[in-house]
Amino acid sequence: MASSEGHCQTPRGSIQSNTELNPGSKKINYKDQSLRVRRKALENTAGQRRSITPDKGGPQQKLENTHRMRPKESEQFVGYSVKHVTERLIEGSVAGFEYSPMAAAQLSRQLADDIKNEITELGCKRYKIVCLVYICEKKEQGMRMTSRCLWDTASDNVVTVAVEKPDFVINANIFGVYFD
């Protein structure tokens, strides 16, 4: 087969690069470029850390590491205050609630977000807050929940709140794990 002017035919299975087709073109090494970009990003953020909760609508606040091993007394995850806030939010949310699987899924997500936001406002800085909310319909069945965690008992804590209504049960587990 003969090739026409301007077209390049290659045998089946062989691939020609852009530099082979156009000898004057510049070859770009994408691996070196991506490493350069990564190094520059790491150099710009060396010694800095993102804030725990991002600002809404603005840039995230950058904090330097403090290497603090224990939280300040005013910033601790206090179980009784977390339990009080959680009970208040659950009781306020379930007033007039009738169980349906779709509504329960939506309510559990909303409750988990609300609980995390309220706990963060309590002043639990530098804590990773994990909130699990389960809403189960009561139909004469049993339910067991377990969890395992590896943590520092001096600074980390867990709070469990269970609210039972005639048609459903809500169980909220809130874990507060200190980190720097």
C-alpha positions in Angstrom: 0.0 0.0 0.0 1.3 3.4 -0.9 0.8 6.3 1.4 -0.5 9.6 0.2 1.1 13.0 0.9 0.6 14.2 4.5 -0.5 10.8 5.9 1.7 8.4 7.7 0.9 4.7 7.6 2.5 2.3 10.1 2.5 -1.5 10.2 -0.2 -2.9 12.4 0.7 -3.0 16.1 3.5 -0.3 15.9 2.9 3.1 17.5 4.7 6.2 16.5 5.1 9.0 19.0 4.6 12.7 18.3 8.4 13.2 18.1 8.8 10.5 15.5 6.0 12.1 13.4 7.2 15.7 13.9 11.0 15.7 14.5 11.0 19.3 15.4 8.5 19.0 18.3 9.6 19.2 21.9 9.1 16.0 24.0 7.5 16.5 27.4 8.4 14.2 30.3 5.1 14.0 32.3 6.6 12.0 35.1 9.3 14.7 35.9 6.7 17.4 35.6 4.3 15.8 38.1 7.1 15.1 40.6 8.2 18.8 40.3 4.6 19.9 41.0 4.3 17.6 44.0 7.6 18.7 45.5 6.6 22.4 45.1 3.3 21.7 46.9 5.1 19.9 49.7 7.6 22.7 50.1 4.8 25.3 50.3 3.0 23.4 53.1 6.0 22.2 55.1 5.4 22.8 58.9 1.8 23.7 58.4 -1.5 21.8 58.9 -5.1 22.4 57.8 -7.6 23.4 60.3 -10.0 20.8 61.7 -13.1 22.5 60.3 -12.8 24.5 57.0 -14.2 28.0 56.9 -17.4 28.2 54.9 -16.8 30.0 51.6 -13.2 31.1 52.3 -9.8 29.6 52.4 -8.8 27.1 55.1 -6.9 28.4 58.0 -3.4 27.1 58.3 -2.0 26.1 61.7 1.5 25.2 62.8 2.0 21.9 64.6 2.1 22.4 68.4 3.2 18.8 69.3 0.9 19.0 72.3 0.3 15.5 73.6 -2.8 16.3 75.8 -5.7 18.8 75.2 -6.1 21.9 77.2 -8.6 21.5 80.0 -11.0 23.9 78.3 -10.8 22.0 75.0 -11.5 18.5 76.3 -14.2 16.2 75.0 -16.4 16.1 78.1 -18.9 13.2 78.1 -21.7 14.7 80.1 -21.9 17.9 78.0 -21.8 15.9 74.8 -24.5 13.6 76.1 -26.7 16.6 77.0 -26.3 18.2 73.6 -27.0 14.9 71.8 -30.2 14.2 73.8 -31.5 17.7 73.2 -30.9 17.4 69.4 -32.4 13.9 69.2 -35.5 14.9 71.2 -36.0 18.0 69.1 -35.6 16.1 65.8 -38.0 13.2 66.5 -41.0 15.2 67.7 -43.8 14.1 65.3 -41.5 11.7 63.4 -43.1 8.6 62.0 -40.8 5.8 61.0 -40.2 5.0 57.3 -36.9 3.6 55.9 -36.2 6.6 53.7 -37.1 9.2 56.3 -35.0 7.4 58.9 -31.9 7.4 56.6 -32.3 11.1 56.0 -32.9 11.9 59.6 -29.9 9.8 60.8 -27.6 11.7 58.4 -29.0 15.1 59.5 -28.7 14.2 63.2 -25.1 13.0 62.7 -24.1 16.3 61.0 -26.0 18.4 63.6 -24.3 16.5 66.5 -20.9 17.0 65.0 -21.4 20.7 64.5 -22.7 21.3 68.0 -19.8 19.3 69.6 -17.3 21.3 67.6 -18.9 24.5 68.9 -18.5 23.3 72.4 -14.8 23.9 72.0 -13.5 20.4 71.3 -10.6 21.7 69.2 -8.1 19.2 67.8 -10.6 16.3 68.2 -11.7 14.0 65.4 -15.4 13.7 66.0 -17.0 10.5 64.6 -20.8 10.3 65.0 -22.8 7.2 64.2 -26.6 7.4 64.4 -28.8 4.4 63.9 -32.6 4.5 63.7 -34.3 1.1 63.8 -38.0 0.2 63.6 -39.3 -1.7 66.6 -40.8 -5.0 65.5 -40.1 -7.3 68.5 -36.5 -7.9 67.5 -33.2 -7.5 69.5 -30.3 -5.4 68.5 -26.6 -5.5 69.7 -24.0 -3.0 68.8 -20.3 -3.2 69.5 -17.2 -1.2 68.7 -13.5 -1.5 69.3 -11.1 1.4 69.4 -7.4 1.8 70.2 -6.9 5.1 72.0 -5.5 7.1 74.9 -8.0 6.8 77.8 -6.8 10.1 79.2 -7.9 12.2 76.3 -10.2 10.2 74.1 -13.8 9.3 75.0 -17.1 7.9 73.7 -20.7 8.8 74.5 -23.7 6.6 73.7 -27.2 8.0 73.7 -30.2 5.7 73.2 -33.8 7.1 72.8 -36.7 4.7 72.6 -40.0 5.7 71.1 -43.1 3.5 70.6 -42.3 2.8 66.9 -38.5 3.1 66.7 -35.2 3.3 68.6 -32.5 5.9 68.0 -28.9 5.0 69.0 -26.1 7.6 68.7 -22.5 6.8 69.3 -20.1 9.8 69.4 -16.4 9.2 69.5 -14.0 12.0 70.3 -10.4 11.2 69.4 -7.7 13.7 70.2 -5.1 14.4 67.5 -2.5 17.1 66.7 
